[in-house]
Amino acid sequence: MSLNNNFSKMLEDKVKSIETLLREYLPAQEGYQKIIMEAMEYSLMAGGKRLRPMMMREVYSLFGGTGKVIEPFMAAIEMIHTYSLVHDDLPAMDNDEYRRGRKTTHVVYGEDMGILAGDALLNFAFETAFRAFELCPEESLKIGNALKVLGHKSGIYGMIGGQVVDVKETGKAVEKDVLDTIYEWKTSALIEASMMVGAILAGATKEEVETVEKVASNIGIAFQIQDDILDVSSTEEVLGKPIHSDEKNNKTTYVTLFGIEKASKIVEEMSKEAIECLHKLPGTNAYLEDLILSLIHREK
């Protein structure tokens, strides 16, 4: 994997820019329900790669987008992603006490507020995305199409559907096609939503949006397989969360099905296909290509 020498600095600057954007869209911490705003901020500002809003903006740029209409959607996708992590960590799900090197939301605020913080982030995500209509009323059709994708990919035919199958099959040996379905919905769906929304808001054609969806699907599945690999090959200090959680939860993964070596080879193949599809799109974005490679081949 070969990355631009300036990539690390560019990544750092872009993450900082997204963090600033997220803070601008967080609700004020006031009123009798103030604690839920605090829990929302604790969860949302816990750090992380900011992959989804970053990819959304980079695809928007790839198709020539330059306006502010993308910003509420960037905040919204990170809120949706964060709520899913908050609920993932709950005792009824993965029962994790640490994420990104610090205590999880339910450990700090209690299980009840952990559930409500996730609910609040999901609802507020769409409230935030709707603000695009106020920002750019002349872009209403594109915004409506983007919202349709955002809702579909985060719901029962996307992320939530994948989580349902994942929970339902935990503790059982599952076939590859079931595992692929879990990965496609649970992990890829939000990455697909991120990149597709960027393309839609920038005015990409239907065919171009479909190509973007394919690129994102490959990225998401490869990303999840790499996560499987890191769960057995990394350390808790490096990852900032417990390792061997898949083994603890008796989950079938690409590592349990194929072993680390073959799983790594599949990651390589899928990332290569993603880049090849990316090259079929109009315009170029060298940073986006480097970002895809860095995330798929990450070590934490």
N, C-alpha and C positions, 0 to 999 in steps of 0.2 A: 504494500500500500504506500503510495507516494502522495504527500500532501504539500500544498503551497507553503513556503517558509513563513508566510505571514498569517497562516490559517489560525494558529493558536491565539494570536492577538486579535484577529478579526472576530473569532468566536467569543472571546472574553468581552469585547466591546458590544457585540450583538446581544449577549446574555444580559449585560448591564442595562442596555436600552429596553429590553423586554421587561426586566424587573421594574424599571421606572414606569413603564406603561401599565403593568399590573397594579401597581400601587395607586395609580390615577383612577383606576376603575373599581377599586375596592370600596365598599360602603363605609360611611362614617361610623365610628364606634360610639353610638349614643342610643339613648332610650332604655326602656326596661329590658329589652332583649339584647343589650350591649354585649353580653358574653358570647353570643353566637357570632357577632362580627369579629370579636377577638379570636375565636376559634377558627373562623374562616381565614383571617390573616395569618394566623400561626401555621395553618395547613398550606395555604397558597404560597407563602413566602419562605417555605422551608428549604429552598434551594432547588437543585436539579438542573437538568440539561436544557430545559425550555425548548425541547425539540419540536414540539407540535406548532407553537406560534412562530418559531423561527422558520420552519419549513413552509408554513403558510405564507409568510412574507416573502420568502425567497422565490416561491413559485409565482406569486403575484408579480414580483419584479421580473421574473423570466418572461412573462407574457406582456410586459410593458406597463404594468400597474404602477401608479405613482401617488394615488390619493390616500386620504385618511379613512376611507370606508373599510379598509382591512383591519383597522385597529381594534374596534369592539369585538370582532370575530377572533382576533388573536388572544384577547383577554378571556373570551368565552371558552375557547378550546382548552386553555390551560386550567380554567375553573372546572370544566367537565373532567379532564384528566385527573385533577387533584381530588375531586370528590370520589372518583373511583378508587383511588389509593387509600383515602380515609376509610372507606367502607371495606376495602380489601383487608386492612389491618385489624379490623374488629375481631373480638373473641369468637364470634359466630362464624367468621371466615378463616383468615390465616392466623389470627391471634398473634400478630407481631408487635413487639414493644418498641422497636427502633426502626426508623427509616431516615436515610440520608444523614446518619450519624447522630440523630437526636430522638427523643421520645415521641412516639406516635400520638396523634390527636386524642384518641380515646384514653390513653394513659394519663395525659395532662389534664383533660377536661372531663373525663368520665365517659363511660360507654354511651350514656343517654345523649350527651352533648356531641359525642363523636358521630352518632347516627344523624343528629339534627344538623351538624356542621356540613356533612356530606349532602344532605337534602338541600340545605341552604345554598351551597355552592352550585348545585345543579340548577336550581330554580333561578338563581341570580345570573348564571351563565347566559340563559336565554334572555333574561331581562337586559343584560348587557349587550348581547348581539342585536336586539331590537333597536338599540340606540343608533345603529347604522342608518335606519330610515330617517332619523332626524338630521344626521350628519350629511347624508347625500340622498335626498328624496328623489332626485333625478335617476338614481341607480336602483330604484325599487324592484324592478324585475330581477335583476342580478342578485340583489339581497334576498329576495324571496326564494330564488333557486338555491342560494347558498344555505339558507336556513333549512330548507328541505333536506339537503345533504347532511347538515349538522345533526338534525333530529334523527334521521334514518340511521346514520352510522353510529350514533351513541345509544340507540335504543335496542328493542328486542330483536331486531334484524342485524344488529351490530354488536357493540361492546357489551351491553347487558345480556344479549343472547349468548355470547361467548362465555361470559361469566357464569351463566346458568348451567351450560353444558359442563364447564370446568368443575363447578361445585358438585353437580350431579354425578360426575364420573370420578371424582377424587377417591382414591383408595382402591380403584379398580384398574385392571390392565385394559388399555384402550387401543384400538387399531389406529394406524397412521392417518386414515381419512378423518376419523373423529378428532384426533389431535390437530390436524391441519385446520379443521373447522373452528376449533377453539382458538387457535392462533390467528386465523384470518379475522374472526369476529372480535375477540377480546383485545388483541394487540393491534392488528393492522387497521381495523376499522377507523380508529381515531386519527391514525396517520393518513389514511386515505381521505378522511374528512378534511384534515388540515390542508393537504395539497390540492384537493379538488376545489375547496372553497377559494383558495388563492387563485386558481385558474379561472373559476367562474366569475369572480369579482373583477378580474382583469379583462374579461371578454373573450376567453378561449372558446373555440368551437366545441360542439358535443363530442366529436371524434378526439379532439385534443384532451378533453377532460377524461375521456375513457382511457387514453394512454397514460395520463397522470395517475389515474386510479390503479393501473397495472404496476406502474413504477412503485407506488406507495405500498401496494400489497406485498411486493417482493421485499421492500425495505422492512415492513412490519414483521413478516414471518422470519426473515433473517435476524432481525433485532431480537425477537423472542428466542430463537434458537441460541443466539449468542448469550442471552440471559441464562438459558439452561446450562450452558457450558461454564459460565462464570459462577453459577451456584455451586458447582463442584470443584472448580479450579482456583477460585479467588479466595480472599480472606474477608472477614467481617470488617476489619479496619479499612480495607481498600473500598469495599462496596458500600459501607455505611449502613448495612442492614444484615440480618442473620444469613449465614450460608447454610447449605444443605436443607433449606426449607422444603424443597420439593420432596426430598427423601423422607423428611419428618411427616409430610402430609400424604405420603404414598402416591405421589403424582407420576404418571407416565410423562416422559419428556423425550426430546430427540436424543438426549444422551443415554437414557435408559433403553431406548429402542435401537440405537445405532452405535453408541459409543462416542467418545469425544472426537476422535480422528475423523470419522465419517461425518459427524455433525458439523465439524469445522469446514469440511469440504463442501457441504451443502450450503453453508453460509457464503462461501466464496462464489459458488455457482449462481446463487440467487442475487448477490450483489452485482455480479458481472451483468446479469440479465437486466437488472434495474438500470444500470448505467447505459446499457445499449438502448433501452427504451427511451431513456432521458434524451439521448442524442437524436432521436427521431423528432423531437419537438422543435418548434421554431425558436430562435434566439439561443443564447448561451448564458450560463451562470456557473463559472468555475468554482465559486464558493459553495454553491449547492451541491455540486458533484463531490467536492472534498468533504462536505458535511455528511453526506450519505455514507461515504467510505469510512469516515471516522466513527460514526455511530454504530455501524454494523460490526466493525472490528474493534470496538472499544474494550477496555480492560476493567471498566467499573460502571 
